[in-house]
Amino acid sequence: MECSWKTVLLLVCASLGIQYTAIRSLRTAFDAPCQDMGAEVHCLQREFKDNSGGPLCEDAGNSHDAIQQQSRKHIIIFSATRSGSSFLGQLFNQNPDIFYLFEPLFHVQQAFTNSSARVKGHLDRRALLGAYRDLLHNLYDCDFNFLENYIKPVPRDHETSSFFRRGASNALCSHPVCENVPNLEENLCVKKCRSVNLTLASQACHSRRHIAIKTVRIPEISDIRTLAEDPRLNLKIIHLVRDPRGILTSRIGTFTDQFRSWKIWNTTGRKPHSVDLSQMTTTCEDLSNSAETGFSRPLWLKGKYMLVRYEDLARYPVRKAKEIYQFVGLSWQSQVHKWILQNTNGSVPSGNYKYTTSRNSTEAAESWRLRLCFNIVQSIQDFCNNTLSQLGYQLVDSSAELRNMSHSLVEPRDFLPFS
């Protein structure tokens, strides 16, 4: 049966009318006073000020919470593996006003790695980055239910004993998540607190004024642009970088199986055929691309981005920590000051110190120069030359120059926040 052009036109007009009515209805419902379980509430002003990220609607008797939400800082420590991010994370973890999370994206990475149905190649990377961003957004909203999609085994009644490094977060080792003594050492927290109730974790998150998350799993700053541009998030990005030669030295000592060929090269001075150079070329590319994004000062990073060198933080921990707090917009805390003094004046530990944050930070800044062979240093300098120059790290031309600790390879530079 054929339709005349008049019939088709009438159908099109009817369809447009239905859509317009639906949109108008939605807008009317959105602009009307909010309803919550039958109690009358009023919508707050919908204009976002200072990208504060306040909620659209609040209970009329809950204006204090609305103001607190608008001033809430959402902090991300953005770094690469073995760059000192655990130490930097403690500067926020020791602040009782901050809910701190240590590498929650680990669970997403594990879920994708273990999935037999995952898609290979570029699409897989895009899907993983999308999952990272979604989880971060939910965690910044203190929504821990979303995390349950990635934790294995699946939490029962919102409880899990598989929360990655929960002991690295003071908030997850104290009331209401754990009823034991607050500020436990990580190992004691895991033993005494046991499982994590994710509902209680959400409550603890809401009870603190700010939230900070550390991650080493996102390759480049541009990968979190959508979070930076979200007006609901008062996002502050601390981009922590480190000399790639120091990063490699730390990885060799920490990830024995993954960097076994590098270790053989470092011990014997002879380069094995099995050395995977991409393990460092990719790191240098990501470092360089992210730094270049920050240096170019795009509008979407204005007031949100600060680059910090690990070496500067290690040498002047109190001064740099205060600069970071000032950038984020936080008041300096005596607990943070005390922790820094207690954890930056010890001797550089020998043996297994993979995850410790307590050491002589000044010595640790360039201690890699005494542990990495010159042949590897030359190789890193060849393919990371642009990154080293960009971030203010000097090259060495001989083994003697490498071992001469009286001369620093870290150039004096000021990396001012983009405000």
C-alpha positions as a Markdown table, in Angstrom:
| # | Residue | x | y | z |
|---|---|---|---|---|
| 1 | Met | 0.0 | 0.0 | 0.0 |
| 2 | Glu | 1.5 | 3.3 | -1.1 |
| 3 | Cys | 1.3 | 6.4 | 1.0 |
| 4 | Ser | 0.7 | 9.8 | -0.6 |
| 5 | Trp | 3.1 | 12.7 | 0.2 |
| 6 | Lys | 0.4 | 14.3 | 2.3 |
| 7 | Thr | 0.2 | 11.2 | 4.5 |
| 8 | Val | 3.9 | 11.1 | 4.9 |
| 9 | Leu | 4.0 | 14.8 | 5.8 |
| 10 | Leu | 1.3 | 14.3 | 8.4 |
| 11 | Leu | 3.2 | 11.4 | 10.0 |
| 12 | Val | 6.4 | 13.5 | 10.2 |
| 13 | Cys | 4.6 | 16.4 | 11.8 |
| 14 | Ala | 2.9 | 14.1 | 14.3 |
| 15 | Ser | 6.3 | 12.6 | 15.2 |
| 16 | Leu | 7.9 | 16.0 | 15.7 |
| 17 | Gly | 5.0 | 17.1 | 17.9 |
| 18 | Ile | 5.3 | 14.1 | 20.1 |
| 19 | Gln | 9.0 | 14.6 | 20.6 |
| 20 | Tyr | 8.5 | 18.3 | 21.3 |
| 21 | Thr | 5.8 | 17.5 | 23.9 |
| 22 | Ala | 8.1 | 15.0 | 25.6 |
| 23 | Ile | 11.0 | 17.4 | 25.7 |
| 24 | Arg | 8.8 | 20.2 | 27.1 |
| 25 | Ser | 7.5 | 17.8 | 29.8 |
| 26 | Leu | 11.0 | 16.8 | 30.8 |
| 27 | Arg | 12.1 | 20.5 | 31.0 |
| 28 | Thr | 9.0 | 21.3 | 33.1 |
| 29 | Ala | 9.7 | 18.4 | 35.5 |
| 30 | Phe | 13.4 | 19.5 | 35.7 |
| 31 | Asp | 12.5 | 23.1 | 36.5 |
| 32 | Ala | 9.8 | 22.3 | 39.0 |
| 33 | Pro | 10.6 | 22.0 | 42.7 |
| 34 | Cys | 12.3 | 18.7 | 43.4 |
| 35 | Gln | 10.3 | 15.9 | 45.1 |
| 36 | Asp | 12.1 | 13.5 | 47.4 |
| 37 | Met | 10.0 | 10.8 | 49.1 |
| 38 | Gly | 7.0 | 13.2 | 49.2 |
| 39 | Ala | 8.9 | 15.9 | 51.0 |
| 40 | Glu | 9.0 | 19.3 | 49.3 |
| 41 | Val | 12.4 | 20.5 | 48.5 |
| 42 | His | 13.7 | 23.4 | 46.4 |
| 43 | Cys | 16.2 | 23.5 | 43.6 |
| 44 | Leu | 19.4 | 25.4 | 44.1 |
| 45 | Gln | 20.5 | 28.0 | 41.6 |
| 46 | Arg | 21.6 | 26.1 | 38.5 |
| 47 | Glu | 24.4 | 28.2 | 37.4 |
| 48 | Phe | 27.8 | 26.7 | 38.2 |
| 49 | Lys | 30.2 | 29.1 | 39.9 |
| 50 | Asp | 33.9 | 28.6 | 39.8 |
| 51 | Asn | 33.3 | 25.1 | 38.4 |
| 52 | Ser | 32.4 | 24.1 | 41.9 |
| 53 | Gly | 30.4 | 21.1 | 40.9 |
| 54 | Gly | 27.6 | 21.6 | 43.4 |
| 55 | Pro | 24.5 | 19.4 | 43.1 |
| 56 | Leu | 21.5 | 20.8 | 41.2 |
| 57 | Cys | 19.0 | 20.2 | 44.0 |
| 58 | Glu | 19.2 | 19.9 | 47.7 |
| 59 | Asp | 16.8 | 19.5 | 50.6 |
| 60 | Ala | 15.7 | 22.9 | 51.9 |
| 61 | Gly | 17.0 | 22.0 | 55.3 |
| 62 | Asn | 20.4 | 20.8 | 53.9 |
| 63 | Ser | 21.9 | 24.0 | 52.6 |
| 64 | His | 25.1 | 23.5 | 54.6 |
| 65 | Asp | 25.7 | 20.2 | 52.7 |
| 66 | Ala | 25.1 | 22.0 | 49.4 |
| 67 | Ile | 27.7 | 24.7 | 50.3 |
| 68 | Gln | 30.1 | 22.1 | 51.4 |
| 69 | Gln | 29.6 | 20.2 | 48.1 |
| 70 | Gln | 30.3 | 23.3 | 46.1 |
| 71 | Ser | 33.6 | 23.8 | 47.8 |
| 72 | Arg | 34.6 | 20.2 | 47.6 |
| 73 | Lys | 38.0 | 19.6 | 45.9 |
| 74 | His | 38.3 | 16.6 | 43.5 |
| 75 | Ile | 42.1 | 15.9 | 43.3 |
| 76 | Ile | 43.8 | 13.5 | 41.0 |
| 77 | Ile | 47.5 | 12.5 | 41.4 |
| 78 | Phe | 48.4 | 11.7 | 37.8 |
| 79 | Ser | 51.7 | 9.9 | 37.3 |
| 80 | Ala | 53.6 | 6.9 | 35.9 |
| 81 | Thr | 54.6 | 3.8 | 37.8 |
| 82 | Arg | 57.6 | 4.3 | 40.1 |
| 83 | Ser | 57.6 | 8.0 | 40.0 |
| 84 | Gly | 57.1 | 8.8 | 43.7 |
| 85 | Ser | 53.3 | 9.0 | 43.5 |
| 86 | Ser | 52.8 | 6.9 | 46.7 |
| 87 | Phe | 54.8 | 9.5 | 48.6 |
| 88 | Leu | 52.8 | 12.4 | 47.1 |
| 89 | Gly | 49.6 | 10.6 | 47.9 |
| 90 | Gln | 50.5 | 10.5 | 51.5 |
| 91 | Leu | 50.5 | 14.3 | 51.6 |
| 92 | Phe | 46.7 | 14.1 | 51.0 |
| 93 | Asn | 46.1 | 10.8 | 52.9 |
| 94 | Gln | 47.5 | 12.4 | 56.1 |
| 95 | Asn | 44.9 | 15.2 | 55.9 |
| 96 | Pro | 41.8 | 14.3 | 58.0 |
| 97 | Asp | 39.7 | 16.4 | 55.7 |
| 98 | Ile | 40.5 | 14.3 | 52.6 |
| 99 | Phe | 39.1 | 10.9 | 51.6 |
| 100 | Tyr | 42.1 | 9.3 | 49.8 |
| 101 | Leu | 42.1 | 6.3 | 47.4 |
| 102 | Phe | 45.2 | 4.4 | 46.3 |
| 103 | Glu | 44.9 | 3.1 | 42.8 |
| 104 | Pro | 41.3 | 2.2 | 42.5 |
| 105 | Leu | 41.7 | 1.8 | 38.8 |
| 106 | Phe | 43.6 | -1.4 | 39.5 |
| 107 | His | 40.3 | -3.2 | 39.6 |
| 108 | Val | 39.3 | -2.0 | 36.2 |
| 109 | Gln | 42.6 | -3.0 | 34.7 |
| 110 | Gln | 42.4 | -6.4 | 36.2 |
| 111 | Ala | 38.8 | -6.9 | 34.9 |
| 112 | Phe | 39.9 | -6.1 | 31.4 |
| 113 | Thr | 43.0 | -8.2 | 31.6 |
| 114 | Asn | 41.1 | -11.2 | 32.8 |
| 115 | Ser | 38.2 | -10.9 | 30.4 |
| 116 | Ser | 38.4 | -13.5 | 27.7 |
| 117 | Ala | 35.9 | -11.5 | 25.6 |
| 118 | Arg | 38.0 | -8.3 | 25.6 |
| 119 | Val | 38.6 | -6.6 | 22.2 |
| 120 | Lys | 42.2 | -6.3 | 21.1 |
| 121 | Gly | 44.0 | -3.3 | 19.8 |
| 122 | His | 42.9 | 0.3 | 19.7 |
| 123 | Leu | 39.3 | -0.3 | 20.6 |
| 124 | Asp | 40.4 | -2.2 | 23.7 |
| 125 | Arg | 42.4 | 0.8 | 24.8 |
| 126 | Arg | 39.5 | 3.2 | 24.2 |
| 127 | Ala | 37.2 | 0.9 | 26.1 |
| 128 | Leu | 39.6 | 0.7 | 29.0 |
| 129 | Leu | 40.1 | 4.5 | 29.2 |
| 130 | Gly | 36.4 | 5.0 | 29.0 |
| 131 | Ala | 36.0 | 2.6 | 32.0 |
| 132 | Tyr | 38.7 | 4.4 | 33.9 |
| 133 | Arg | 36.9 | 7.8 | 33.4 |
| 134 | Asp | 33.5 | 6.4 | 34.3 |
| 135 | Leu | 34.8 | 4.9 | 37.6 |
| 136 | Leu | 36.7 | 8.1 | 38.5 |
| 137 | His | 33.5 | 10.1 | 37.9 |
| 138 | Asn | 31.5 | 7.8 | 40.2 |
| 139 | Leu | 34.2 | 7.7 | 42.9 |
| 140 | Tyr | 34.3 | 11.5 | 42.9 |
| 141 | Asp | 30.6 | 11.3 | 43.6 |
| 142 | Cys | 31.4 | 8.8 | 46.5 |
| 143 | Asp | 29.5 | 6.1 | 44.6 |
| 144 | Phe | 31.3 | 2.9 | 45.5 |
| 145 | Asn | 28.6 | 0.6 | 44.1 |
| 146 | Phe | 29.9 | 1.2 | 40.6 |
| 147 | Leu | 33.3 | -0.2 | 41.7 |
| 148 | Glu | 31.6 | -3.5 | 42.4 |
| 149 | Asn | 31.4 | -4.1 | 38.7 |
| 150 | Tyr | 35.1 | -4.7 | 38.6 |
| 151 | Ile | 36.1 | -6.3 | 41.9 |
| 152 | Lys | 36.6 | -10.0 | 41.7 |
| 153 | Pro | 35.3 | -12.1 | 43.4 |
| 154 | Val | 32.1 | -10.1 | 43.2 |
| 155 | Pro | 31.3 | -8.4 | 46.6 |
| 156 | Arg | 28.5 | -10.0 | 48.6 |
| 157 | Asp | 26.1 | -7.6 | 50.4 |
| 158 | His | 28.5 | -4.8 | 49.3 |
| 159 | Glu | 31.4 | -6.3 | 51.2 |
| 160 | Thr | 34.7 | -7.3 | 49.8 |
| 161 | Ser | 38.1 | -8.5 | 51.1 |
| 162 | Ser | 39.7 | -7.8 | 47.7 |
| 163 | Phe | 39.9 | -4.0 | 47.8 |
| 164 | Phe | 43.3 | -3.2 | 46.4 |
| 165 | Arg | 45.7 | -1.7 | 48.9 |
| 166 | Arg | 42.9 | -0.6 | 51.2 |
| 167 | Gly | 45.5 | -0.2 | 54.0 |
| 168 | Ala | 47.1 | 2.7 | 52.1 |
| 169 | Ser | 44.0 | 4.8 | 52.8 |
| 170 | Asn | 43.5 | 6.2 | 56.3 |
| 171 | Ala | 39.8 | 6.7 | 55.5 |
| 172 | Leu | 39.3 | 3.0 | 54.8 |
| 173 | Cys | 41.1 | 2.0 | 58.0 |
| 174 | Ser | 39.0 | 4.1 | 60.4 |
| 175 | His | 35.4 | 4.8 | 61.4 |
| 176 | Pro | 32.9 | 4.0 | 60.0 |
| 177 | Val | 34.6 | 1.6 | 57.5 |
| 178 | Cys | 36.7 | 0.1 | 60.3 |
| 179 | Glu | 36.0 | 0.3 | 64.0 |
| 180 | Asn | 39.6 | -0.3 | 65.0 |
| 181 | Val | 42.1 | 2.4 | 66.0 |
| 182 | Pro | 42.4 | 5.0 | 63.2 |
| 183 | Asn | 45.6 | 5.6 | 61.2 |
| 184 | Leu | 46.8 | 2.0 | 61.4 |
| 185 | Glu | 49.9 | 0.9 | 59.5 |
| 186 | Glu | 48.9 | -0.7 | 56.2 |
| 187 | Asn | 49.5 | -4.3 | 57.2 |
| 188 | Leu | 47.8 | -3.9 | 60.5 |
| 189 | Cys | 44.8 | -2.4 | 58.9 |
| 190 | Val | 44.4 | -5.3 | 56.5 |
| 191 | Lys | 44.6 | -7.8 | 59.4 |
| 192 | Lys | 42.3 | -6.0 | 61.8 |
| 193 | Cys | 39.8 | -4.4 | 59.5 |
| 194 | Arg | 39.5 | -7.3 | 57.1 |
| 195 | Ser | 36.6 | -6.7 | 54.6 |
| 196 | Val | 35.5 | -3.4 | 53.2 |
| 197 | Asn | 31.9 | -2.5 | 53.3 |
| 198 | Leu | 31.4 | -0.3 | 50.2 |
| 199 | Thr | 28.3 | 1.3 | 51.6 |
| 200 | Leu | 30.2 | 2.4 | 54.6 |
| 201 | Ala | 33.0 | 3.6 | 52.4 |
| 202 | Ser | 30.5 | 5.8 | 50.5 |
| 203 | Gln | 29.4 | 7.2 | 53.8 |
| 204 | Ala | 33.0 | 7.9 | 54.9 |
| 205 | Cys | 33.6 | 9.6 | 51.6 |
| 206 | His | 30.6 | 11.9 | 52.0 |
| 207 | Ser | 31.7 | 12.8 | 55.5 |
| 208 | Arg | 35.0 | 14.2 | 54.4 |
| 209 | Arg | 35.3 | 17.6 | 52.7 |
| 210 | His | 37.5 | 16.6 | 49.8 |
| 211 | Ile | 38.6 | 13.5 | 47.8 |
| 212 | Ala | 42.0 | 12.6 | 46.3 |
| 213 | Ile | 42.7 | 9.7 | 44.0 |
| 214 | Lys | 46.1 | 8.5 | 42.9 |
| 215 | Thr | 46.5 | 6.7 | 39.5 |
| 216 | Val | 49.4 | 5.5 | 37.4 |
| 217 | Arg | 47.2 | 3.7 | 34.9 |
| 218 | Ile | 46.1 | 6.5 | 32.6 |
| 219 | Pro | 48.7 | 7.2 | 29.8 |
| 220 | Glu | 48.2 | 10.9 | 29.1 |
| 221 | Ile | 46.7 | 14.0 | 30.6 |
| 222 | Ser | 44.5 | 14.5 | 27.5 |
| 223 | Asp | 42.8 | 11.2 | 28.4 |
| 224 | Ile | 41.0 | 12.8 | 31.4 |
| 225 | Arg | 40.0 | 15.9 | 29.5 |
| 226 | Thr | 36.3 | 15.1 | 29.9 |
| 227 | Leu | 36.7 | 15.0 | 33.7 |
| 228 | Ala | 38.5 | 18.3 | 33.7 |
| 229 | Glu | 35.8 | 19.9 | 31.6 |
| 230 | Asp | 32.9 | 18.6 | 33.7 |
| 231 | Pro | 31.5 | 21.6 | 35.6 |
| 232 | Arg | 30.2 | 19.3 | 38.4 |
| 233 | Leu | 33.8 | 18.5 | 39.3 |
| 234 | Asn | 36.1 | 21.0 | 41.0 |
| 235 | Leu | 39.1 | 19.0 | 39.5 |
| 236 | Lys | 42.7 | 19.6 | 40.5 |
| 237 | Ile | 45.4 | 17.7 | 38.6 |
| 238 | Ile | 48.8 | 17.2 | 40.2 |
| 239 | His | 51.0 | 15.9 | 37.4 |
| 240 | Leu | 54.0 | 14.2 | 39.0 |
| 241 | Val | 56.9 | 13.5 | 36.7 |
| 242 | Arg | 60.3 | 11.9 | 37.3 |
| 243 | Asp | 63.6 | 11.4 | 35.4 |
| 244 | Pro | 63.0 | 8.4 | 33.2 |
| 245 | Arg | 66.4 | 7.0 | 34.2 |
| 246 | Gly | 65.2 | 7.0 | 37.8 |
| 247 | Ile | 61.9 | 5.4 | 36.8 |
| 248 | Leu | 63.6 | 2.5 | 35.0 |
| 249 | Thr | 66.0 | 1.9 | 37.9 |
| 250 | Ser | 63.1 | 1.6 | 40.3 |
| 251 | Arg | 61.1 | -0.6 | 38.0 |
| 252 | Ile | 64.1 | -3.0 | 37.6 |
| 253 | Gly | 64.3 | -3.4 | 41.4 |
| 254 | Thr | 60.5 | -3.7 | 41.9 |
| 255 | Phe | 59.1 | -5.7 | 39.0 |
| 256 | Thr | 61.6 | -8.4 | 38.7 |
| 257 | Asp | 59.8 | -10.6 | 36.2 |
| 258 | Gln | 58.7 | -7.9 | 33.9 |
| 259 | Phe | 62.2 | -6.3 | 33.8 |
| 260 | Arg | 64.3 | -9.4 | 34.0 |
| 261 | Ser | 66.2 | -8.6 | 30.7 |
| 262 | Trp | 66.9 | -5.1 | 31.9 |
| 263 | Lys | 68.3 | -6.5 | 35.1 |
| 264 | Ile | 70.6 | -8.8 | 33.2 |
| 265 | Trp | 71.8 | -5.9 | 31.1 |
| 266 | Asn | 72.3 | -3.8 | 34.2 |
| 267 | Thr | 74.3 | -6.6 | 35.9 |
| 268 | Thr | 76.4 | -7.8 | 33.0 |
| 269 | Gly | 76.7 | -4.6 | 30.9 |
| 270 | Arg | 75.6 | -6.7 | 27.8 |
| 271 | Lys | 72.2 | -6.0 | 26.2 |
| 272 | Pro | 70.1 | -9.2 | 25.8 |
| 273 | His | 68.1 | -9.6 | 22.6 |
| 274 | Ser | 65.0 | -10.0 | 24.7 |
| 275 | Val | 65.0 | -6.5 | 26.1 |
| 276 | Asp | 61.7 | -4.7 | 25.4 |
| 277 | Leu | 62.6 | -1.1 | 24.8 |
| 278 | Ser | 58.9 | -0.2 | 24.4 |
| 279 | Gln | 58.7 | -0.5 | 28.2 |
| 280 | Met | 60.5 | 2.8 | 28.4 |
| 281 | Thr | 59.9 | 4.4 | 25.0 |
| 282 | Thr | 56.2 | 4.4 | 25.7 |
| 283 | Thr | 56.8 | 5.9 | 29.2 |
| 284 | Cys | 58.8 | 8.7 | 27.7 |
| 285 | Glu | 56.3 | 9.4 | 25.0 |
| 286 | Asp | 53.5 | 9.6 | 27.6 |
| 287 | Leu | 55.5 | 11.8 | 29.8 |
| 288 | Ser | 56.4 | 14.2 | 27.0 |
| 289 | Asn | 52.9 | 14.3 | 25.5 |
| 290 | Ser | 51.3 | 15.0 | 28.9 |
| 291 | Ala | 53.9 | 17.7 | 29.8 |
| 292 | Glu | 53.4 | 19.3 | 26.3 |
| 293 | Thr | 49.7 | 19.4 | 26.9 |
| 294 | Gly | 50.2 | 21.2 | 30.2 |
| 295 | Phe | 52.8 | 23.6 | 28.8 |
| 296 | Ser | 50.5 | 24.6 | 26.0 |
| 297 | Arg | 48.0 | 25.9 | 28.5 |
| 298 | Pro | 44.7 | 24.8 | 26.9 |
| 299 | Leu | 41.6 | 26.5 | 28.3 |
| 300 | Trp | 40.3 | 23.2 | 29.7 |
| 301 | Leu | 43.3 | 23.0 | 32.1 |
| 302 | Lys | 43.1 | 26.6 | 33.3 |
| 303 | Gly | 43.2 | 26.6 | 37.1 |
| 304 | Lys | 43.3 | 22.8 | 37.2 |
| 305 | Tyr | 46.8 | 21.7 | 36.4 |
| 306 | Met | 50.2 | 21.7 | 38.2 |
| 307 | Leu | 53.3 | 19.9 | 37.2 |
| 308 | Val | 55.6 | 18.7 | 40.0 |
| 309 | Arg | 59.0 | 17.0 | 39.6 |
| 310 | Tyr | 59.6 | 14.1 | 42.0 |
| 311 | Glu | 63.2 | 15.3 | 42.5 |
| 312 | Asp | 62.0 | 18.8 | 43.7 |
| 313 | Leu | 59.4 | 17.2 | 46.0 |
| 314 | Ala | 62.1 | 14.9 | 47.5 |
| 315 | Arg | 64.6 | 17.7 | 48.1 |
| 316 | Tyr | 62.2 | 20.3 | 49.4 |
| 317 | Pro | 59.2 | 18.2 | 50.7 |
| 318 | Val | 57.7 | 20.8 | 53.0 |
| 319 | Arg | 58.1 | 23.7 | 50.7 |
| 320 | Lys | 56.7 | 21.8 | 47.6 |
| 321 | Ala | 53.9 | 20.3 | 49.7 |
| 322 | Lys | 52.8 | 23.8 | 50.8 |
| 323 | Glu | 52.9 | 24.9 | 47.1 |
| 324 | Ile | 50.7 | 22.0 | 46.1 |
| 325 | Tyr | 48.2 | 22.7 | 48.9 |
| 326 | Gln | 48.1 | 26.3 | 47.9 |
| 327 | Phe | 47.4 | 25.4 | 44.3 |
| 328 | Val | 44.6 | 23.0 | 45.3 |
| 329 | Gly | 43.1 | 25.6 | 47.7 |
| 330 | Leu | 43.6 | 23.7 | 50.9 |
| 331 | Ser | 44.7 | 24.9 | 54.3 |
| 332 | Trp | 48.0 | 23.6 | 55.5 |
| 333 | Gln | 47.7 | 20.8 | 58.1 |
| 334 | Ser | 50.0 | 20.1 | 61.0 |
| 335 | Gln | 49.4 | 16.4 | 60.6 |
| 336 | Val | 50.9 | 16.6 | 57.1 |
| 337 | His | 53.8 | 18.6 | 58.3 |
| 338 | Lys | 54.6 | 16.1 | 61.0 |
| 339 | Trp | 54.3 | 13.2 | 58.7 |
| 340 | Ile | 56.8 | 14.8 | 56.2 |
| 341 | Leu | 59.4 | 15.4 | 58.9 |
| 342 | Gln | 59.0 | 11.8 | 60.1 |
| 343 | Asn | 59.3 | 10.2 | 56.7 |
| 344 | Thr | 61.9 | 12.1 | 54.8 |
| 345 | Asn | 64.9 | 12.1 | 57.1 |
| 346 | Gly | 65.7 | 8.4 | 57.4 |
| 347 | Ser | 68.4 | 6.5 | 55.6 |
| 348 | Val | 67.8 | 5.1 | 52.1 |
| 349 | Pro | 66.7 | 1.6 | 52.9 |
| 350 | Ser | 68.4 | -1.4 | 51.4 |
| 351 | Gly | 66.8 | -4.7 | 50.4 |
| 352 | Asn | 63.0 | -4.8 | 49.8 |
| 353 | Tyr | 61.7 | -1.2 | 50.0 |
| 354 | Lys | 59.4 | -1.4 | 47.0 |
| 355 | Tyr | 56.4 | 0.4 | 48.5 |
| 356 | Thr | 57.8 | 2.3 | 51.5 |
| 357 | Thr | 57.3 | 6.0 | 51.7 |
| 358 | Ser | 59.9 | 6.5 | 54.5 |
| 359 | Arg | 63.5 | 7.3 | 53.4 |
| 360 | Asn | 66.0 | 10.1 | 53.1 |
| 361 | Ser | 64.2 | 11.9 | 50.4 |
| 362 | Thr | 67.2 | 14.1 | 49.4 |
| 363 | Glu | 69.4 | 11.1 | 48.8 |
| 364 | Ala | 66.6 | 9.1 | 47.1 |
| 365 | Ala | 66.1 | 11.8 | 44.5 |
| 366 | Glu | 69.1 | 10.8 | 42.4 |
| 367 | Ser | 70.2 | 7.6 | 44.0 |
| 368 | Trp | 69.5 | 5.8 | 40.7 |
| 369 | Arg | 72.8 | 7.1 | 39.4 |
| 370 | Leu | 74.7 | 4.7 | 41.6 |
| 371 | Arg | 72.6 | 1.7 | 40.5 |
| 372 | Leu | 72.1 | 2.0 | 36.8 |
| 373 | Cys | 74.9 | 1.0 | 34.4 |
| 374 | Phe | 76.2 | 3.7 | 31.9 |
| 375 | Asn | 75.2 | 1.6 | 28.8 |
| 376 | Ile | 71.6 | 1.6 | 29.8 |
| 377 | Val | 71.7 | 5.3 | 30.7 |
| 378 | Gln | 73.1 | 6.1 | 27.2 |
| 379 | Ser | 70.3 | 4.1 | 25.6 |
| 380 | Ile | 67.6 | 5.8 | 27.7 |
| 381 | Gln | 69.1 | 9.2 | 26.8 |
| 382 | Asp | 69.0 | 8.3 | 23.1 |
| 383 | Phe | 65.3 | 7.7 | 22.9 |
| 384 | Cys | 64.1 | 9.9 | 25.8 |
| 385 | Asn | 66.3 | 12.9 | 24.9 |
| 386 | Asn | 63.3 | 15.2 | 24.2 |
| 387 | Thr | 61.6 | 14.2 | 27.5 |
| 388 | Leu | 64.7 | 14.8 | 29.5 |
| 389 | Ser | 65.3 | 18.2 | 28.0 |
| 390 | Gln | 61.6 | 19.1 | 28.3 |
| 391 | Leu | 61.5 | 18.4 | 32.0 |
| 392 | Gly | 65.0 | 19.8 | 32.9 |
| 393 | Tyr | 67.1 | 16.7 | 33.3 |
| 394 | Gln | 70.7 | 16.9 | 32.2 |
| 395 | Leu | 72.5 | 14.2 | 30.1 |
| 396 | Val | 75.7 | 12.5 | 31.1 |
| 397 | Asp | 78.5 | 11.6 | 28.7 |
| 398 | Ser | 80.6 | 9.2 | 30.8 |
| 399 | Ser | 80.4 | 6.8 | 33.7 |
| 400 | Ala | 82.4 | 9.1 | 35.8 |
| 401 | Glu | 80.0 | 12.0 | 35.2 |
| 402 | Leu | 77.1 | 9.6 | 36.0 |
| 403 | Arg | 78.6 | 8.7 | 39.4 |
| 404 | Asn | 79.7 | 12.2 | 40.4 |
| 405 | Met | 76.9 | 12.9 | 42.9 |
| 406 | Ser | 78.3 | 16.3 | 43.8 |
| 407 | His | 76.8 | 17.5 | 40.5 |
| 408 | Ser | 73.0 | 17.3 | 40.2 |
| 409 | Leu | 71.4 | 16.3 | 36.9 |
| 410 | Val | 68.2 | 18.1 | 37.9 |
| 411 | Glu | 68.2 | 21.7 | 36.5 |
| 412 | Pro | 66.7 | 24.4 | 38.7 |
| 413 | Arg | 63.3 | 25.1 | 37.1 |
| 414 | Asp | 60.1 | 26.6 | 38.2 |
| 415 | Phe | 57.0 | 24.9 | 36.8 |
| 416 | Leu | 54.3 | 27.3 | 37.8 |
| 417 | Pro | 50.7 | 26.2 | 38.0 |
| 418 | Phe | 48.4 | 27.1 | 35.1 |
| 419 | Ser | 46.0 | 29.5 | 36.7 |
